[in-house]
Amino acid sequence: MTLPFFRINHFFGLFLGMLGLLSSGCKESSNIDNEISKWESSGWKFEEAVGSQIPDAIYISHISSPTASKVTAFSHINSEGPLKKSFAQDDRNFLLVTMGHEAHGNFSLVFSKLKPTEPQSSTAH
């Protein structure tokens, strides 16, 4: 009579062990995390997302214009409608990364980088 009880407890223990293993550290990073890491490793600082982040969104495009006075990030999530936010490029350049999901819409990841300082011109006589 103790043999079936042992099998059930053994199976239950294995099941809980596997469940614990799957929930601790075996999580795959999202496409958003991967994009943020990619641009941060190139010297950009992640600032914010414009629009709600969709976990399984994919990279669509990116743009940066160091000579523009401002850049505008867009988002169109189906449940939120269109959003936009502008960023003045006074002392920083901005990079906008568009992420999208076929069924839910798109959003922007916004990164910044300090503008290079211009050397002071010295007029020595």
N, C-alpha and C positions, 0 to 999 in steps of 0.2 A: 504494500500500500504506500510506502514512502517513495517509491520510484517515480510515479507520475507527479507527485508534489515537487520532487527534486527537479524534474524536467521543466515544470512550469516556472519555478523560481529561477532556474538557470536561464531559461529563455527570456524571462522578464529582466533579469540582470544584464544579459547581453544587449537586449533592446535598449535599456536605459543608457548603457555605456556607449552604444553607437549613436544614440540621440545626442548625448552630451558631446561626443566628438564632433558631430556635424554642426552643432551650434556654437562651438568654441574655436574660433580661429580658422575654420575651413571656409569662411565666407569669402566669396570672390569680390574684388573691388568693382565698383560700378564704372561705367563709361565716363561719368562726370568726374569721379575721383581720378581716373586715369588722365583725363584732359587737364584737370587742375595741376596734377603732378608734372605732366609734360611741360606746360608753360612755366610753372614755377622753377623747374630745373633750367629753363632758359633765361632766368632772371626777372620774370614777371611776377607781380604780387597779386593774388586773387583778392578782389575787392567785394564783389557781390554777384548775385544772380538777379536778372531782371525777368520776372515771371516765375511761376512755380517750377521747381526742378522735377523732371520726370525721370525716375530712376533708370529706366532702360532706354533713355534717349541716346542717339548716336551723333557723332560729330558731323556737321554739315559744312561749315566754312568759318573763316576768320578774316578780320580786317583790322588794320592799324594805319593811321594816317598822321605821321608826326607833324606835318605842316598845317593840318586843319586846326581851327581855333576851338572847335568842339566836335564830339562824336555823339551819335545817338544810338542807343541799344534798343532793340525791339523784341517783343514777345507776343505770341498769339496762342495761348492755351485755350482749347475749346471751352472749358468750363469758366474761364475768366474773361475772355474777349481780348482785344488788343491792348497792349501796354507799351509805353516808350519812356525812356529816361535819357536825358542828355548829360554829358560830362565835359566841363570846360578843361581844355588842355593848357592850363597856365604854366604849372611847374612839372606836370607829369604828362606822359603819353599814355593813351589807353589802347588796349587790345580788346576787341569784341569777338567772342567765339560763339557761333550759333550752334545750338544743339537741337535736334528735332526727333519727333516720334510720329510715325505715319498716322496713327489713330488719334493722338492727343494734341498735336501742335508743336510749337517751337518756343525756345527761350534763349536768353543770352547769358553767357558767363563774362564778367567784366574783370579785366586785369589792368594793372598800372605799372609804370616804370618811371622813375625820375628822369626828367630831361637832362641831357648832358649840359654841364655848365660851360658857358662860352668864356674863353680866356679874356681877361681884362686887357685891353689895349693900352700899352704904356707909351706915352709921348714924352720921352726924355729928350731934353735939348742940351 
